[in-house]
Amino acid sequence: MISLNAPQIGEEEVKAVVKVLRSGVLTAGLGAGPTVTEFEKAYAGFVKAKHAVAMNMGTGALHSALAAAGVERGDEVILPSFTFVATAETVVMIGARPIFVDIDPETYNISLSDVEKAITEKTKAIMPVDLYGLPADVQHIREIADKHGLLIIEDAAQAHGATCIGKPAGAFADAACWSFYASKNMTTGEGGMLTTNNDEIAEKARLIRTHGEKKKYTSIMLGHNYRMTEIQAAIGLVQLKKLPGFVAKRRRNAGRLSEKLRKVKSLQLPAEPKGYKHSWYLYTVRLKNAKENRRNKIIERLKEQGVASEAYYATPIHLMPYYRKFGKHRLPETEKAAKQVFSLPVHPGVTPKKIDFIAETVQHLLK
Ligand SMILES: Cc1ncc(COP(=O)(O)O)c(C=O)c1O
């Protein structure tokens, strides 16, 4: 089976982990150990941010970002429903109300006009998601946010290596949150990072990461245990060095797949608008005008032929049992995309020959 994503781990990562294990320093009691600090510096440099705060998961980074930015109980946060549940989960964890808005049908990212329409006097923040690794139009969301005095917490969990007008994803947000989960473009097994140019958000996120403690056993605010281990950071440092190579291979694979699938009239291929660089975390096509059943059958048939495929995301968050209580949302583009999209493998382990096989299999199934 050609998997949809696969961690790209080599001897360098193994050596780096063994080195940490032998050092006897596995984590820090307060904040960050030496390897975590080195990883934070390297990551901040990579995304050109003033601060990077490492966490033990992307979800924790999102939760910390909202809390550090001052989002509170009773506030409203505008976000897409067409994303991984963690985006909405962290809003609810804070006690704020998620206000789901629709997406652009070409990019699958949050629709700017719908963001504007959803703003009320309770709105505190906007959470754009760089879905599949294509940055949302945060440059223009920034203009909307500034006009209304709102914060932007960007969910960049899938966007390592992506850029918008030459700037790394996250550049226009008050804080951006990244995931290093095993499927991501770079991984630490589990792990996350918060990046920001805002000194206060960084300072608070560092406190939240370790039980709100500035001094050991003296909490000055509500916190959590979101500390990254030295082992995770050691893997992250190696993976970060390899990331440009990983993204280049994904780009090569995505380009080759698009070239081959261009003639399949029933497919909408993934967009990479002018000025944007996709991270190609997920190469997602849409079966135009198709019912959900047909899309699901194609996914099943692909799997039977040895090509992993999945619908990200078949159930938009506003339709999930737990999230229905946050009100009825009219999101026609989201609901349509959820029934028609499916993703295909383009990760660095997929050879050009395998890309050709994937393309031929898709073409054959859609004939
Ligand atoms: C869009 C999105 N947001 C948030 C997360 C949460 O990250 P993590 O799994 O590291 O907690 C993920 C990844 O799993 C994601 O894809």
PDBQT file of the ligand as one rigid body, heavy atoms in Angstrom, charges set to zero:
ROOT
HETATM    1  C1  LIG A 401      -5.164  21.588  11.121  1.00  0.00    +0.000 C 
HETATM    2  C2  LIG A 401      -4.625  20.960  12.369  1.00  0.00    +0.000 A 
HETATM    3  N1  LIG A 401      -4.768  21.610  13.532  1.00  0.00    +0.000 NA
HETATM    4  C3  LIG A 401      -4.306  21.115  14.693  1.00  0.00    +0.000 A 
HETATM    5  C4  LIG A 401      -3.656  19.895  14.734  1.00  0.00    +0.000 A 
HETATM    6  C5  LIG A 401      -3.263  19.366  16.071  1.00  0.00    +0.000 C 
HETATM    7  O1  LIG A 401      -1.912  19.063  16.173  1.00  0.00    +0.000 OA
HETATM    8  P1  LIG A 401      -1.419  17.873  17.134  1.00  0.00    +0.000 P 
HETATM    9  O2  LIG A 401      -1.920  16.594  16.567  1.00  0.00    +0.000 OA
HETATM   10  O3  LIG A 401       0.068  17.994  17.090  1.00  0.00    +0.000 OA
HETATM   11  O4  LIG A 401      -1.963  18.146  18.496  1.00  0.00    +0.000 OA
HETATM   12  C6  LIG A 401      -3.445  19.186  13.535  1.00  0.00    +0.000 A 
HETATM   13  C7  LIG A 401      -2.696  17.927  13.457  1.00  0.00    +0.000 C 
HETATM   14  O5  LIG A 401      -2.919  16.871  13.886  1.00  0.00    +0.000 OA
HETATM   15  C8  LIG A 401      -3.964  19.718  12.327  1.00  0.00    +0.000 A 
HETATM   16  O6  LIG A 401      -3.820  19.065  11.171  1.00  0.00    +0.000 OA
ENDROOT
TORSDOF 0
